[in-house]
Amino acid sequence: MPDGRQVTPTRSAYLELKDERQLIQEGYEFLDEKRMIVAQEMLRQLAAAHLGQAVEHLGHELARSCPEDIALVATDHDTLDITDIHAIQAAFEAHRPDWLINAADYTAVDKAESEPEKAAAINATAAGNLARICRERNVSMVQISTDFVFDGAQSTPYLPGDETHPLGVYGATKLEGERAVRSALPGALIIRTSWLYSAHGNNFVKSMLTLMQSRDELSIVADQVGSPTWAATLANTAWRLMRQDAQGIYHCSDNGVASWYDFAVAIQEEALAAGLLQRAIPVRPIRTEQYPTAAKRPSYSVMDKQSTEAALGETFPHWRVSLRRMIAEVAGAD
């Protein structure tokens, strides 16, 4: 280069360690490539035994599966308060993204019942603000949503266009977020997911692994049915739909259905096989009314994914296969 700067073909690896401006000062000039910003402001709370939605760990999977020609700029609560409109505008100005993936989520389902304003600020108001700024700056947007927008009254998988009727504050604020995003940015991509977990952050699988090591038995709700989803499945789906410039609502989960009890039993079986657990403990099924909570959950929140699978050209893996892969990842890290 005329000014003596070094040139590197990708900045993804560098961005994990340093700010782009610092790298430029050190003599790197980046090639022209796609730029992205991922908003991930999270409330990091331990999940109850039957609580599934937690996307604080999605950012890791997005980074791990990020295509080589995309520069991912990941933010968290410490670096970006998405309830602060001025902070959001400054982040857009600093990074000038082509896409934004909003994985921010107030996931404390029970606590949301006593903190509706806080849940709404993150799940609804901030999502709408992000969408409006995306529209103003011609930025495409992905909004991550939830199966909790449904009430569970159906006995067949929910289609993306089926009527929504959330039972609690969490689902209601996530639905408000969907509507705010679509109103401000009709071409946005909304991906609903369910019972999300990964090897990172706090989630049902990791909570079960901890409890199975410290307790002599567990009682898990058996009359709430859904589809567990490995965060890696969601991340890969997001990247592929973005490649297609997909718009509208898509459903994403691993295939198959399970109750929380079924899920817990499978976690123990897979963890024993992988050597993460040294002993088996009794896992007993209970009814929802035997585990009272502040928020009501849908008894059935299985989502129909046929339109998503058609767009991807393949079917999602069974949730048990994904669980086994995640357990193997945890076992390999120990």
N, C-alpha and C positions, 0 to 999 in steps of 0.2 A: 504494500500500500504506500502511496506517496508520503504519508506522514509517519511511516515506520511502525504503524500499529500491527499487532498480531490479528489474525483472522481465525475464528473457530467456527465449524459448521453448525454447531448447536449450542445453545446456552442452558439447556435444561439441567444438566448436571451442575453447572456453576450456580444456577439460581437457588439450588438447595443450600448453598453455603454463603453466597454473597449477593449484595444488591447490585443490580445491573449498572448503576451509575459508578459504583466503586470499581467494577470490572473495567469499564471504559477508561476510567482514570488510570488503571494499571496497564492499559495498552491493548485491550481486546475490543475489536469492532465486530459486532454481530451481523451475520448475514440476515437479509430480509426474510422473516418467517412469521407464522401466525403467533399471536400473543393472546394469552388468556389470564383471567383473574378468577380465583375461586373464593367466594365469601363463605367462611366457615365459623361464624361466631357460635359457640356452643355453651350450653349450661352443662357442666360435667357432673352428672348425678348418677349414683348407682341405681340400676334398674331393679324394680321389684321382681319377684319370681315369675310374674305373668306379664311384665311390661316389655314390649319389644322394640318400639321405635326409638332409635338412637343413631344419629348420623355423624357424631363427632369423629368417627373413625373413617368416614368415606374419603376424606382428603388424602389419607395415606394410599388408599387403593387407586384413587385418581392419579396420584403422582407415580405410583408403581407401573400403571398401565398406560401412562401418557405416551401418545405417539411421538416418534423421534423428531418430527417436523413441527411440533407444537411446544411453545415455551409456556410452562404452567407457573403462574404466580399464586401461591397459596397464602391465604391470610387466616388469622384466628382472632379470638376476642382481644388478645393483647395488641394486635397490630391493626385491627379494623373493627370499630364499633358500628355495626350496620344500622343501629337506631339513630345514629348521628348523620344527618343528611349532608353536612359539610364535610365530614370525614369520608363519606362515600364519594362525593364529588372530587375530593382531593385524590382519592385512590384511582379513580377513572382518569384523571388528568395525568397522574404519575405513570400509569401503566398502559394507557390507551389500548385496551383489549379489543379483540374482535368478537369474543364470546365471553359470557359470564355464566358460571355455574353457581347457583345459589343453593348451597347445602346447609345454610343456617337454619337452626331448628331449636325451638324451646320444646324439649322432649319430656319434661317432667309431667306426665299425664295427670297424676293426682294433684300435684302442687299447682297445676294450672287452674284447678277449680277455685283455689283461694288467691291466685295471682292472674286473673284474666287479662288485666291491662298489660302486664309484662309479657305474657304469652302472645297477646295480640300485637304488641310493639315489634316483636321479632318475627313471628310467623305471618303476619298480615301487613302491617304498615310498612315495615322495612322492605318486604318483598315488592310491594307496590312502588315504593320509592326507587328501588333498583330498576324495576321495569321501565319507569318513566325516564330515568337517566339513560338507560339502554336505548330507548326510542329516540331521545334527543341526540344521542351520539352514534346512532346507526350500529348498535352493538346487538348481536344475537344473544338470547338468554335461555338457560335451562333452569327450571324451578323444580326442586325435589319435593314431592308431596307424599301422601300417606294413604293407606287403606282405611284409616280411621275417619275418612270423610263419609264412609258408609255406616249404616246402622246395624247391619248383620241380620236383617229380617228376611233376606233372600236365602234360598237353599241351593242356588246355582251361582257359579262364579260371576262376579260383577264386571260388566263391560265398561269401557271408558265413558260411554255416554249414558250409563244408567243413572237414575236419580240418586242424588246424594242426600244424606240426612245424618250428620254427625251426632253422637250421643253426648259428647262432653266438650269442654272448652278447648282442649287441644285440637280435636278434629275440626271444631268450628273455626278456630283461628287459621288452621291450615287451609281449609276451604276458602276462607276469606282471602288468604294469600293467593290461592289459585285464581280467584275471580279478579283480584286487584291486578295481577300480572297480565291476565288475558285482556282486561279492559285497557290497560296502558300499552300493552304490546301484543296485539292479536296473533302475531306470528311466533310467539314464544313456544318453547318445548317444555311441557310439563310431564314429569315422570313420577308416577305413584309407585311406591314400593311398600314392603311389609316385613315386619319382624326382622329387622336388619341387624347383622352381627359381623364381627371380624376379629382378627387377632389383636386389634388395637382398640384402645378406648374401653369404656365400660358398656357392657351389653349382656344379654341373657346368657349366652354361652359361657362367657368368662365368669359371670356370677355363679352359674351352676358349677363350674369347675372348682371355684373357691369353696362353695358350700359343701360340695361332695367330699372335699378333703377335711372339712372341719365338723360336719354334722354326722349324726348316726342314722338319720333318715330325713327325707324331704316329702312334703305334701305339695303337689302342683296341680293347678287348675286344669281340668280335663274337658270342660264343656265350652271352651273358646277355641275355634278352629280357624287356621289361616295357613299361610305359606312362608316358611323361613326363607330369608334371602341373605346370602353371603355378599358382603359389600363389594367384593371383586366382580360379582355378576352385575351389580348395578353400575359400577364404574365402567366396565367394558361396554355395557349397553349404552350408557351415556355417550361415550366417545364415538361409537358406531352410528348412533342416531344423529349426532352432530355432523358427522361426515356427510350424511345425506341431507343436511339442512332440514331435518324433520320438524314439523310443527304440529301443535295440538297436544292431546293427552294420550300418553302411552302408559301401559301397566308393565311393571318389571318385578318379577320374583322368581326364585327357583321353582321348578315344577313339583307337583305333589302337594298334599295337604297334611296337616298335623295339628293336634292340640298341643297346648303348652306341656302337658304331661307326656305326650308322645315325643316331643322335642327333647325334653329332659332325659327321658329314658335312652334315647338315641345318643345324646351327648355322653352319658355315662358309658354306654357300650363302646363308642368310638374312642373315648379317652382311655378306657381300660385296655383296648386293643393296641393303642399307641404308646402305652406305658406312662401316660400322664397321671393316671390314678392307680393306686396300688390295691385298692379294695373296693368292692361293690357295697352300696348301701341301699336299703329299701326306698323306692320312690313310689309314693302312693297317690292315686288320683283323687281329687276333691272337686266339689261343685263351686261355682263362682260365689254363691252365697256363703260358703264356708271360708272365703277369703275376702272379707269386705274391704272395699276401697272407696276413696272419695269420688273417683270418676267411674262411670259406667263404660264398659268395653263392648264392642260388637261381638256377638257369639259366633258369627261367621263372616270372615272378611277376605275370603279367597277371591282373587281377581282373575278375570279372563285376560290372557296374554296373547291371544291368537294374532291380533293386529301387529303387535310388537315382533312376534316371531316371524311373521310374514315379511316385515320390513327388514329384519336381520337375515332372513333366509336360512334360519336354523332354529331348533327348539332350545329352550333353557335346560340346564342340567337338573336332575332330581335334587331336591334339597338335601337328601342324605349323602349324595356324592359330594356336594359342595361342603357340607359339614365335615366329612372325612378329610377333605383337602385342607380345610382351615385347621382342624385338630392336628394334622400332620405338620402344618406350618408352626403351630405353637410348640409341638413336641420337638421339632428341629431346632427351635430357638433356645430351648431349655438346656 
